[in-house]
């Protein structure tokens, strides 16, 4: 009730003030392509946050994880850029392996990438970002059950343009990037952009001196040719790489029967050899583990680990887009091929004990093809331009291989001296090999009919069919002991499918405001279970999930376009939600993805942009939600993961007309406490926090400009990921921390 009163009071005050500034400048209009055609943001009956190239540059974003400070309903987490995940309105997934995809689709120039890590490793030459909230099943397809994030790159220009940007900051941050663009011939234009970035990261392993900083490189080539007056061709090639010399985490402990303990150091398993049982008990009773964990808790950013690990990621993209506009329709063909290679090593329990570490190798190749027909003014089936429509066919194929190698040292549950080495495994207890061939085909269509000059009706539908052929192989040199009790090879074919409708009514109240009500459905494909060491736990994988959404919205431009107000209220019916936990199988930590029953979620979002004066703009974004598990065993009633009850962003933008293009922005972003773990354990609770960001830029000359910034100025300590281990095996977990205070400057020179 309190939130409703606040929103009502704000709306009433805005209406009273309308018309006061009738002869002054207005907010700029924002053009988006969320519905596969250009539209004014205020005319789209959906909840969308959009950011222009100027806003992206002013904020200094170099990966989209920074979206969460400007879009309160967005939460971005993960274990580095190679394992990111995005939640929108509390809907997302922490799955990062090859057998599953996220619940929020990430698209670059309309191309979907099932493993979007490369999209986060350094934004290069971005023109616009659109954040679509709620299920986008009709036009964007499978795995957009929580929403979609669409990035659009800057296109080549006919006139010659070139830019170089050099940036530096604390924590070793350095970045050099730029582009060159112009005509190649009479009918061809091209653009080459590149970026290289490095930093010292957020955490340091003090024994080795290694940190989790990143070296990220990206190069992109874009060519557009005019084949005829009505036909164009666009070719894109991109390569990205990401290297981390260490993958670090803070070890977390929990209280148990013997005091403070953590993964692998609970009471020994009854079937372990007597010498080993005694060694584990002696370590627990001597307080060795407790002392390690107490020391780790003192300084989260400086940790001690016997295996700091590393991460290497390489990704390549080639795409071809053809557009042909006839008098009747616009035909679009988008073909893409993406390849990814990942190699990582991680200290599983994140301590100095020589216990468990993992080695992961993964490679995949993804092929997509989309054929789309879109209506044009005066074209076929437009009913005197009262009907706009789009129909399309989409094909997706993902082939890949992943190896998870779990090794155990002398202080693990089963040290090497108790089993013989096996060729190819060294002293590894277990290896999981998975080969995957994932194919999806979809047919979709959406049409909007102007019932009257003020009332529009939109109908859409998409049919998706997925088939996942995979082979899971478990190898062990300790049969009967953790991890793999019995080696096996399991070939399977899993099939999933869904029909997702959409219906929307929008009504133009006047020339400056509209209201809408939209029902939409989303579907996330089921997938392959990873790190579940028993054959029975791998049979059948896990099921798909579905989400039905009802949203009511209001959009307005007030005070002679000095103010923009967007308000939306939604209710979700979420069924078979995929939830990831770590359990114990045969005495070993095992990954489990199961399907929660049914949950209902409700929420409200408010976005206000207001020109207080010609030079000063006020931005206010507020988000409130109620997201708890409705019926999920012992987790019923628990708050969902990454679902803070309240979040908001307040910002002031100052741009006085001094002739030097001076622009300043001060931003405060706040999130309530939220849980990383569905079990709502104490170590997975992230406290409420607020972040202050400051930036200022100005022209130094006609060609050069400078920007200075301070991100997380208050040096808030925040986690991006918490992995919790099974309490029956010692509990505890490992935490990943995000950036602290970052200050720096960048100079841009335009040729």
N, C-alpha and C positions, 0 to 999 in steps of 0.2 A: 504494500500500500504506500509506503514511504517513497519508493522509487516512482510510482505512478504520479504522486503528488508533485515530486520534483520536476518530472517531465512535463506535467500539465502546466505548472507555473512558468517554466521556461517558454513553452509554446504560447501561452497567453501573453507574456511580456513581449515576445517577438511580434505578435500580431498588433499589439498596441503601438509599437514603435514603427510599424510599416509606413513608408511614405515620408519619413522625416528627412531623408537624404535623397530627394528626388533628382537633383541636378548634379550628382557626383558619379565618379566611375563605378563600374559594376564588376562583379566577379567574372572571371573568364569562364566560358562554356567548356565542358569536357566532353570530348568525343571518344566513344568506346565501340568495340566490335564484339561485345559479349554474345550477341545473337547472330553472329556471322555476317553482319552488315553494319555500316557506320550509322551510329545513332548518338544523339545527345544523351548523356548519362541520365538526365532528369526525365527522359522519355521512356526509359527501360523499366518495365515492371518487375524489378528484382533488386536485391540488396547487393550493391557493388561498391567497392572502394577502388578508386583509380588514381594513379600517380603519373605525372608527366615527366619528360626528360629533365625539365628544369627543377622539379621537386626532387627527383632522384639525385641530381647533381648537387643541389643545395644541401641535401641530407648527407651526401657522401657515401651512399650505400655501395658496398662492393660484394655483398651477397644478400639474398632475400630473407635471411634470418632476421635482418633488421626491420622487417615489416611489422614484427609484433609490437614495436614501440609506437607505431602510427596506426595500427589496426587492432584495437583492444580485443576483438574476438579471435584473433590469430595468436597461436602459441607455436613457437618453433624450438625444437630441441634436438638432441642426438648426441652421439659420441663422435664429434668431429664432422667435417664436411663429407666424409665418405659414408657416414651412417646417419643422415638427417631424417627428421620426420616433422610433419606439419599437422597441426590440429586447427580446425575452424569451428567455432561454436561447440567446443568439446568433442568433436568428432574427428578421429584420426587413428593412426596405427603406429605402434613402435616396432613393427616388423621391418627388418632391413635386409633379410636374406633373399635369395633368388626365387624361393618358392612362393613369394607373396609380393604384393605391391601396396603402396600407401592408400589411405582412404581419401586423400586430397590429391587430385591430379595436377601435375606441373607441366605446362606447355610452353615451348619456346617457338614463336612464329607458327603456332597451331600444331606443333609436333609434340606428341605425348612421349614421355620417356618413363618406362616402368621403374627405373632406378635413376632418380633425378639428381644424384649427387653432383654430377658435372654442372648442373644448373646453379649450384650453390658455391662453386669453387672460384668465383670471380666474375661478376657481371661485366660484360664487355659491350659498350655501345648500345645501351638500352633506350628505346624511345618512350616506352609506356609499360606500366604494370597494372593489370586488372585483377582484383581479388573478388571472385564470385562466391557468395556465401550460400550455403544450403546445397542440397543435391542437384547436380547438373547432368542427370542421366540422359536427357533427351538429346542435347546437342554435343555434349562432351563425352558421354559414354560411361563405361564401366570404371570403377575405382575413382569416381568423383562424388562419392556418397556424402562427403563432408563439404565439398566445394571444389573450386579450381583456382589456380594461380597461373595467369597467362602473362608471359613476357614477350614483348615485341621489340625487335631490334630496329635500329635506324637504317633506312634504306639508302642506296647510293644516290648521289646527286649529279645533275648534269654539269653544274658549275664546280670548279675545283675547290675542294676544302681539305684542310689538314689541321691536325691538333696534336699537341704533346702535353701530357699532364704528368707532373712529378710530385710525389707525396712522401712525407716522412713524419714519423711520430715516435712516441715512447714505446717501450717493449719491443724495440727493434723493427718497428713497422716501416716498410719501404714499398713503394709502388711506382712503377713507370708504365704508362699506357698512352695510347693515342690511335689515330686513324688517318687515313688519306682516302679521299673520295673524289670522283669526277668521271667525265666522259672518256670512254676508251675508243669508241668510234662513233659513227653517226647514229647507230641504233643500239649501242651498248654502253652501259654505265657500270662502274664497279666501286667497291668499298673494301678496304683492308683495315682491320682493326686488331690490336694486340694489347696484351696486358701481362705484366709480371709482378708478382706480389710476394712479400715474405714478412714474417714477424717471429717473435720469440714465444708466442703462445700465451696460455693462461696458467700453465702449471709446469713445474720443474722437478725432475728426479735428481735429488741432490747428490746421490752416490756416483752417478755416471756423469752428471752435469748436463744431461740431455733435457730438452723441453719439448712441449707438444706444439711448437710453432709450425707454421705451414709455409711451404714454397709452392705457389700456385701460378701456372702459366696458361694463357689462353690466346689463340690466334683464330681469327674468323675472316673468311673471304666470301663476299657476296657480289654476284653478277646478275644484272637484269638486262635482258635484251627484248627489243620490240620487234617481233617477227613479222607483224603486219599491223594495220591500223587497229585491229581488234584482238590481237593475240600477243601475249607476252610470256616470257620464260624467265624464271628466277632460279639461279643455282647458288647453293651455299655449301661451304666446307668449313668445318670447325674442328680444332683439336684442343684438348685441355689436359692438364696434368696437375696432380696434387701429391706432395710428398710431406710426410711428417717423420721426424727422426725418433719420435717416441709417442706412444699412446698411453696416457697417464690417467689415473683415477685415485681418489682418496678412499682408503679402506674404511668401512663403517662397521661398528660393532653393535650388538644388541645384548640385553641382559638375559641370561639363561640360568639353569639350575646350578652351574658351576661358576656363575659370575659372567664377566664379559667374554664373549667368544664370537667366532666368525667362521665363514665357509671352510669346511674340511677339518675343523678342529673341535667338533662336538664329540660325544662319547663314541669310541671306536665301534665299528660294526662287529657283530658277534662272530662272523666267520673269518675274520682276518687272522693271520698267523699271530701266535702269542707274542713273539718279539716286537712285532709292529704295534699290536694293541697296547703293549706296555709303553712303547715309545710315545705314542699319541697321548696316552693318559699322563705320562710324566710331563709332557709339554704343557698340557692344560693345567695340571696341578701346580706347576712351577710358575704359572702366570705369564709364560712367554708370549702367548698370543695377546693376552690382555694388555701387556706393556706395549706391544707393537701398535695396537689399536688406539691406546691412549695417546701415544706420541703422534699418530697420524691425525688425530682430532685437533691437535694444537695449531697446525698450520695447513689448511686445505690446499694451498697453492704450492707448497714445497713438500714433496712426498718421497718415500723411500720404497723402491721396488727392485727385486732381483732380476726381473725381465722387463725393461722399459718398453720393449716392442717397437713397432714402426708401422707406417701405413704408406702405400704407394697406389695411386689411382691414375689410370690413363683412359681417356674417352675420345672417340672420334665420331663425327657426324658428317654425313653427306646427304643433301636433300635437293629435290627438283620440284618446282612449283610452276604449273602451266595454267594460265587464265585466258579464256576466250569469251568475249562478250558479244553476243548476237543481239538482234532486235527483240528476241523472245526471252532470253535468260543469260545468266553468267555461269559458265562452266569452269570449275576449278579442280585441278588434279594436284595432289601433294604426295610425293614419294620420298621416303626417308630411310636411311640405313644408319644405325648407331651401333658402335662396338665399345665395350667396357672391359677393362682388366683391373683387377684389384688383388693386392697381396698385403696381408696384415698379420702382425703378431701382437698378442695381448697377454699381459699377466692377468690371469683370470681372477685371482683373489686379491691382487693389488697390494701385496705385502712383500717384505724381504724374505719370507719363507720360500724355500725352493719347493713349491707345492704343485700348482697347475698353471700351465700356459697353453695358449692356442696359436695355431698357425692356419690362416685361411687364405686360399687361393680361389679366385672366381673370375670367369670370363664369360661374356655373353655377346650375342649379336641380335639386334632387334631390327625388324623390317616393318614399316607401316605404309599403307596405301589408302588414300581417301579420294573418292570421286564425289563432287558436290555440284548441285544445280541450285542457283539462287535466282529469285525473281528480279526483274529490272522494271523501271518505270515504263508503262505502256506495253509491257511484254505479255506473254501468254499467261492465261489463268490469273490475271491480276484484277479482273472485274472493274475496269475503269479506275485502276490504281487504288481500289479499296482493299485489296488482298496482297499481302507480301508472304512469300513462302521460301522454304529451303528444304531440299531432300538430299540424302547422301548415302553412300555405301562405304564402310570402313573395314579394313583388314589389318590385323596385327599378328606378328609372329615373333616369338622370343625363344631363342635357342641358347642354352648355357650349360656350364659345368661349374660345380662348386665342391671344394674339398675343405672339410673342417677337421683338423688334426689336433687332438687333445693329448698333451704330454704331461707326465707326472714326474716330479723330482724327488729327491731323497726325503723331503719333509711332507710329501703328499700322502694321501690315504694308502697308496700302494707304491712304495719306492721301487726303483728298478731292480734292486738286488733280489726281489722276490719273484721275478719272472724273466724268461730269456728274451733277448732281442730278436726281432723278426726283420728280415731284409726289407728295406724300404720304409720301415716304421721306426728305426732306431729304438728309443725307449718309450715310444708312444704307447699309451694304453689303448687308444681307440682312434679310428678315422672314419669319418662319414663322407662318402662320395655320392653326389646327386647329379644326374644328367636330366635336363629338362627341355621339352619341346612344347611351347605354349602357343596356342593359336586361338584367335578371337575374330569373329565376323559379326558386323552389326549393320542394320538397315534403319535409317531414321528419317524423320520429317517433322517440320514445324511450320505452322501457318498462322498469321495474324490477320483478322478481318475487321475492318472498321464498320461496326454495326450502325453507328451514327457518327457524326463529326466529333463526338466527345467520348464515345464508348467503343473499346476494342476488345475482341475476343481472340485469345491465343490457344491453339490446340497443338500438342506435340506428342510424339510417341517414338520409342526406340526399342528394337528387339536385338538383344545381344546373346550370342552363343559362344561359350568357351570350351576348349578341350586342352587338358594338360596331360601329356604323356611324360612319365618320368621313371627313372630307375634309381632306387635308393640302395646303397650298399654299405654295410657296416663291417668293419675289419677290427680285429683285436688280437693282442698277443697275451691276453689274460682271460681266456674264456671262463665264465662263471664268476668273475670278479668285476667290479666297476671298471670301465663304463659299460661295455657290451657283454652281456651274459652269454649270448650265442650269436656268432656271425651270421649274417643273412644277406641275400640279394632279393629285392622286392620291386618288380616292375608293376606299374599301375597306370591306368588311364582314368582321369577324373573329368567329369563333364558338369558344366554349370550353365545356367541361362536365366534370362529375365526379360520381361516386357515392362518398360518404364514409361508411364504416361505423364503428361503435363497439361494443365488447364489453367488459364489465367484471364481475369477480367481487369481492365484498367479504365479509369474514368477521369477525363480532364475536367477538373472542377472549374478552372478558368485557364487563361493563357499561361499562368505561372505556377500552377499546382495540379497535382494528380494523385489519385489513390488507386490501389490495386489489391487484389486478393489472388493468391496463386497456390495451387496444389501441385506438387511435383514429387517424383519418386526417384530414388537412386539405388544402385546395386553395386556391391563390391564382390568380385569373384572370390571363390574359395581358393584353397591353396595347399601347398605341400608342407608337411611338418618337418622342422629342422631340429637336430640335436635331441631327438627322442630316441633313445638307444635300443629300445625293445621293438621287435617287429610288430607286435600287436598295436603299439602306439602310433605306428606309421600307416597302418591300413586305413584307407579312406580319406586321409588328409583332414581338412576341416571345411565346414560348409560355408556357403556364401552368406552375406548379410544384406539386409534391406532397410531402407529408411524412407518413410513417407512424411512429407512436410506440408504444413499449411501455414502460409505467411500472409500477413496483412501489412501493407505499407502506405506511407504518405510521403510525397516529395514536393518541395515547394521552393520557389525563388521569391523572396520577399524584399521589402524596402527598395523597390525599384532595382532589383537584382544585386543589392549590396549584401544580401544574406541568402544562404542556401541551407535548407533544413531537410534532412532525410530521416524518417522514422520507420522502423519495422518491428513487428511482433510476430513470433513464430512458435509453432508447436511441432515437435518431432515424435514419430512413433518408430522406435528403433528396435528391430528384431534380429536375433541371431548374431549379436555383436561379437566380433572376433577379439578375444582378450588373450594376452601373452603373460605367462607366469613361469617360474622355475620351480619344478617339483623334484622329488627324489625317486629314481627308478633303479632298482638293483644297486642301491647304495651310491649312485652317482647323480650329480645335478643334471637335470634334463629339461629341455624346453618343451612347453606345452602351449598350444593354441587351441582354446576351446571356444564354443559359441555360447555366449550369455543368452539368457532367455529374452525377455522383452522389457524395454524401458521407455518411459515418456520423458521428453525434455522440453522445456519452455524457455523463452528468452526474449529480450528486447534490445534493440540497438538504436542509438541516436547519434547522428552526425550533424554538426552545425559549423558552418564557415561564415564569418561575419566581418565585413569591412567597417571597423570602428571609425577610422578616418581614411583619407585617401592613401595614407602610408602604412596604416596599422591594421592587420587582419588577425582575428581571433578564431582559433580552431578548437572545437570541443567534440570528442568522440567518447561515447559511454556505452558500456555493454553489461548486461545483467543476465544470468542464466540460472536455471535449476536443472542440474544434470546429475542424477543418481541412478544406480542400478535398480531396476524395478523388481526383478525376480531372478536372482543369480546366487543360488546356494547360500553359503554363509556370508556372501558379499552383498546381499540384498540391502538396499538403503545406503550403501557406501557411495560417496561422491566419485564420479568417474575421473579418469586420468586427464590431466591437463584441462581441467574445467573449473577455473576460479569463479566464484559467485559474482564478483564485481570486477570490472576493469575499466579504466578510462585513460584518456590522453588529453592534456590541455597544452595549447601552444600559442605563442604570440609571434607574429611575423612582421618585421618592420623594414620598410623599403622607402626611405625618404628620397625625394627627387633632387639629388645633389649633383647630378651629372656624372657620377662615377659608378652607377649601378650598385650602390651599397644595399645589401640584403642581410638581415639578421633574423635568427630564429631561436627561440628558447622553448624547450619542450619538456614536459613532465609526464611520465607514463607510469601508471600504477596498476598492479594486479593483486587481488586477494590471494590468500594461501590456496594451494592446490596440491593434489596428490600425483605422484609419479606411478604409484602401484595400486592396482585394483583392490588389493587387500587392505589398503589404508594403514599400513604399518607406520610407526612413528618415524623411522629413518627415511621414509619416502615422502614425508610432508615438507613441501617447500613453503617457507613463511611468506607472508605478504611482503611486497617490496615495491619501491618506487625508484625510477631512474630519471636523472636529469641529463638532457642533451643540449648543447649550445653550439651554434655555428654562425659564422659571419663571412661574407664574401664581398669583394669589390674589384672594380677594374683598376689596373695599374696603368694601362694605356689602351689604345684602340685594339691591341692584339693580345695583351696579357691581363690576367686576373689572378687573384689570390683568394684562398679560402682557409680560414683557421677554424678549428673545431675542438670540442671536448665532449666525448661520449661517456656516459655513465660517470658524470663529474663527481657524484657523491660516492663513487667507488663501492657500489652495492655488491655484496657477495651473492651470486645467484648460480644455481645449478641448471644444467641443460639436460641432465639424465641421471637417474638413479636406478641401478639394477639391484633388486633384492633377491637374496638367496633363501632357499627353503629353511625354515626354522628347525626342522627335524635334523638338519645337517650342520647346525651351527649358526644359521641365520646370518644377519649382517648383510652387507652389500658393498657396492662401489659407486662413488659419486663423481660426475664430470662437472667441472665448473666453467662458466662462461667468462667473457672478458671483464676485467676490472676497469679502472679509469683509463681512458685512451685520449691523449691530446696530440695534436699535430697540425701540420699545414700542408697545403698543396698549391702549386703554381701551374696555371694553364696558359699555354701560348697557342694562339690560332694563326695559321699562315694564310 
